Each structure stands twice: as structure tokens, then as C-alpha cells.
């Protein structure tokens, strides 16, 4: 039953070809992994694996040019917080949160506010105030060094660097809310009688 929806979608996206008259379709299965095709597939996969494994250092963090880049980035976080707060305000003021889709979008906006406050604080700690420094011990280990007498700040900084625990659920709530609104837009209503 639950696969019917997917089957209909696949049949719509990929309809069966209409054959000219006189040509009969066969039930013979085509083996894609035979002979030269197998060699080409193996060669392509080996090339991709070699290309990925030969990669140099991948820097996953973005640094901002001093000081303008960081200031612009921090202002963008504040603007995003303000924008999400306005969105939550208007969703509540217009009573849209009664619908599940809008309510999920509101939850996403609230989590985005928390995420942006979190990342703003992390940037403040390690790049502006410089109360926290990260030292690389070896390839797999880092050490969080805090200012004298602020050892608790190291644990707080570590927990705040896990900002994806706020951002990913926010994205999921936003996606789910938009999906529900999209599904509601296709619900057929009764035609208006004139």
C-alpha cells in the first residue's frame, strides 16, 4: 500500500516506451555488467577512488579576513536572528501556527535563532575576544586552551561547537513544514457554486 505512491510517481516520471506496431517487447533481461561494460565500470570506479584518496588537505573551516570579514559575518548572524524572530512573530500574529506546516516552520525558525546565537558566541570566543585557542596535538587530536581560571569555558566552547545539533533539526523542521504546506496546496476543495 505504501509503495503505490512511489510506483505512481515513477510511472509518471519514467513512462514505459510506446513501441511501433509490429515490434514485440521481450522479457529478456539485459546484463549491464558483462564483458567490456564491466571493464569500463571497474575502470571508472577505480579512477574515482584513486581521485578521492589522492586528495590533499581539505580545510572544512572558513576563516574571515581581519577584521572586516569577521565583523560582516557577525552582523549577518545578528541580521539572521532578527529575521527569524520577525518570522516567528508574524506566524503567531496571523495565527498561522494552527496549521502543522506553519508550526514546523516556526520550530525551525526558533532552532535557527538558537543556532545563530550559538555560532555568534563561538566566533566571539575564539576569534574576537580570544578567550579560547585550539591547538593541534596530532592528526586526530586537538586541545582547547582557555584563559587562566576559565577552565569551564573549554567545556562550554566544545559543546557550543556542536552547532549542527541545532542547525540540522532546524533544516528538517523547515523542510517538513514546507512539504506539508506543499501537500496541503494539492488538496482538492469543493467547487464553489454560483
C-alpha positions in Angstrom: 0.0 0.0 0.0 2.7 2.5 0.9 4.6 1.7 -2.3 1.7 2.6 -4.5 2.5 6.3 -4.2 6.1 5.7 -5.3 5.1 3.4 -8.1 2.7 6.0 -9.5 5.4 8.7 -9.2 8.0 6.5 -11.0 5.5 5.6 -13.7 4.7 9.3 -14.2 8.4 10.3 -14.4 9.5 7.3 -16.4 6.6 6.1 -18.6 7.0 2.8 -20.5 8.0 3.5 -24.1 5.4 3.0 -26.7 6.7 0.6 -29.3 5.9 1.0 -33.0 3.4 -1.6 -34.4 4.9 -4.9 -35.4 7.7 -4.8 -32.7 7.0 -7.1 -29.8 8.6 -6.3 -26.4 10.8 -9.0 -24.9 11.1 -10.1 -21.4 14.8 -10.8 -21.9 16.9 -9.2 -19.1 19.9 -7.2 -20.2 23.1 -7.8 -18.3 24.7 -4.5 -17.8 27.8 -6.0 -16.2 29.1 -8.2 -18.9 32.3 -8.0 -20.9 33.6 -4.6 -21.9 30.9 -2.8 -19.8 32.2 -4.5 -16.7 35.8 -3.4 -17.6 34.6 0.2 -18.2 32.6 0.3 -14.9 35.5 -1.1 -12.9 38.0 1.4 -14.5 35.7 4.4 -13.8 35.2 3.3 -10.1 39.0 2.7 -9.7 39.6 6.2 -11.2 37.1 7.8 -8.8 38.5 6.0 -5.8 42.1 7.0 -6.8 41.0 10.6 -7.3 39.3 10.8 -3.9 42.0 9.0 -2.0 44.7 11.3 -3.5 43.1 14.4 -2.2 45.2 16.9 -0.3 44.2 18.5 2.9 40.5 19.6 2.9 40.0 22.6 5.0 36.5 22.4 6.4 36.6 25.7 8.4 36.4 29.1 6.9 38.4 31.9 8.3 37.4 35.5 7.9 39.8 38.3 6.9 40.7 40.5 9.8 38.8 42.4 11.0 36.2 43.3 8.3 35.3 39.8 7.3 34.5 38.7 10.8 32.5 41.8 11.6 30.4 41.3 8.5 29.9 37.7 9.4 28.9 38.5 12.9 26.5 41.2 11.7 25.0 38.6 9.3 24.3 36.3 12.3 22.6 39.2 14.1 20.5 40.0 11.0 19.5 36.3 10.7 18.4 36.2 14.3 16.3 39.4 13.8 14.8 37.9 10.6 13.9 34.6 12.1 12.4 36.5 15.2 10.2 38.6 12.8 9.1 35.4 11.0 8.1 33.8 14.3 6.3 37.0 15.3 4.3 37.1 12.1 3.4 33.4 12.2 2.0 33.9 15.7 0.3 37.3 14.9 -1.5 35.9 11.9 -2.4 32.7 13.8 -0.8 30.5 11.1 0.7 28.1 13.7 -2.6 26.4 13.9 -1.6 24.5 10.8 1.0 21.9 11.2 3.1 23.0 8.3 3.5 26.6 9.6 4.0 25.3 13.1 7.0 23.2 11.9 8.4 26.3 10.1 8.1 28.2 13.4 10.0 25.4 15.2 12.7 25.6 12.5 12.9 29.4 12.9 13.3 29.1 16.7 16.1 26.5 16.3 17.8 28.7 13.7 17.7 31.6 16.2 19.4 29.3 18.8 21.9 28.1 16.2 22.8 31.6 15.2 23.2 32.8 18.8 25.4 29.7 19.4 27.7 30.3 16.4 27.8 34.1 17.2 29.1 33.3 20.7 31.6 30.7 19.4 33.0 33.3 16.9 33.1 35.8 19.7 35.1 33.5 22.0 37.7 32.2 19.6 38.1 35.0 17.1 37.3 38.3 18.7 37.8 38.0 22.5 40.3 35.2 22.0 39.5 33.5 25.4 39.7 30.1 23.7 42.5 28.8 21.4 42.6 25.5 19.6 46.0 23.7 19.4 46.6 20.7 17.2 48.3 17.9 19.1 48.5 15.4 16.2 46.4 14.4 13.2 43.4 13.3 15.3 43.6 15.3 18.5 43.0 18.9 19.3 43.5 20.7 22.6 41.2 23.5 23.8 43.2 26.1 25.7 41.3 28.7 27.8 42.3 31.8 29.6 43.7 31.4 33.1 41.0 30.4 35.6 38.3 29.8 32.9 38.6 26.0 32.6 34.8 25.6 32.5 34.9 27.7 29.3 36.6 24.9 27.4 33.7 22.5 28.0 31.2 25.2 27.1 33.1 26.0 23.9 33.3 22.3 23.0 29.5 21.9 23.5 28.8 25.1 21.5 31.0 23.9 18.6 28.4 21.1 18.2 26.1 23.6 16.5 25.0 21.1 13.9 22.8 19.6 16.6 20.7 22.8 16.3 21.1 23.5 12.6 20.2 20.1 11.2 16.9 19.8 13.2 16.1 23.3 12.1 16.6 22.4 8.5 14.5 19.2 9.0 11.6 21.2 10.6 11.8 23.8 7.8 11.7 21.0 5.1 8.9 19.1 6.8 6.9 22.3 7.2 7.3 23.3 3.5 6.5 19.7 2.5 3.3 19.8 4.5 2.3 23.2 3.0 3.0 21.8 -0.5 0.9 18.8 0.2 -2.0 20.9 1.5 -1.9 23.0 -1.6 -2.9 20.0 -3.7 -5.9 19.0 -1.5 -9.0 19.4 -3.7 -11.7 21.6 -2.3 -15.3 21.5 -3.3 -16.0 23.8 -6.3 -17.8 27.0 -5.5 -21.4 27.1 -6.6 -22.5 30.2 -8.3 
